[in-house]
Amino acid sequence: MRNLRVLVAGCGNMGASHARAYHAIDGFQIVGLVSRKPESREALAKALGGYPTFADFGDALARTKPDVVSVNTYPDTHAAYATAALAAGCHLFVEKPLAETVAEARAIVDAALKAKRKVAVGYILRVHPAWTKFVELARTLGKPLVMRMNLNQQSHGKNWATHKSLMDSISPIVDCGVHYVDVMCQMTRSRPVRVHAVAARLSEELKPGMYNYGQLQVAFADGSVGWYEAGWGPMMSEVAYFVKDVVGPNGCVSIVERGGGERAGGSADVGAHTKTSAIRVHRQERDARDEFVHPDHDVDMTDEPDHDALCRREQEFLLRAIREDVDLSDHLNDAVESLRIVLAADESARTGRVVVL
């Protein structure tokens, strides 16, 4: 089979990682790199041995005529770029969130189904073997589940500038929250019924009306409850910024850092956000003396793939979906559902009301 021609839009952290994946995978051929900033696209093109670069997405789409468009730009462009790519007959990879609104996300899904094009959304944890194991173990804990997760980031310099740019259009509990709410939905396999959230504006460097700290709570029809917290900025604490913990009637499973302490790269290190080190399993079974029958044990995950390897797995998933005509309906419906939940949380944070789903 001939290589699929790929146009990569966005040359920041995620776009660069996905471009390196397309560059390495037999089956893809990059035909262009698009970004608003010439520094990022030219540096990436040079690092990969030289590819055409463009400042304007529409111009690049018309001139390169790709088979696949990879959208790794800020969320406020996702819907427009995805819609244009599908109209041009392209398959799609879109970084999360799929769009800024549920209506836009559903329109992209409907357009993809009508055009018979494949759309993969950047839910990187779904291709991560340790996170797959985490979900699998959570499903052995019985019901209901109590799911506690956060990802706070103490950012400054370049990372804080990126966060502020993101917050021109999206809050932290929406941008990062879709990952972890999606994990909760996989663990429960139950219908979310209501969401409540609180938020705080901790910096006057943000645009009016935006907040850089939020916490959501989601309740499911099976009685399970989930909590997620996200905060960005130079004021955030490096203590307990990475909590991934699930409790059920049968015990609990937790992502832990071997040896204790905080992660060497710091909370704003994108590469560390998917790392698990180990998954600790605790079972509540007790004997006649009410002592635990099973000692806690760790599932070792120290050889897990790094961030670039995970991005490569995402693109291999897309390539297989295209070549083998894999049905991605469930994948897309899950992406829309997780977006619906975090947008409801954002509404709750802004209005102070519980949102019934």
Beta strands, then each sheet from edge to edge (+ up, - down):
strand 1: 4-9
strand 2: 28-34
strand 3: 53-54
strand 4: 68-71
strand 5: 91-95
strand 6: 119-122
strand 7: 146-151
strand 8: 153-154
strand 9: 192-200
strand 10: 213-220
strand 11: 225-233
strand 12: 242-248
strand 13: 251-256
strand 14: 278-283
strand 15: 297-300
strand 16: 355-356
sheet 1: 3+ 2+ 1+ 4+ 5+ 6+
sheet 2: 8+ 11+ 7+ 12- 13+ 14- 15+
sheet 3: 8+ 11+ 10- 9+ 16-
end
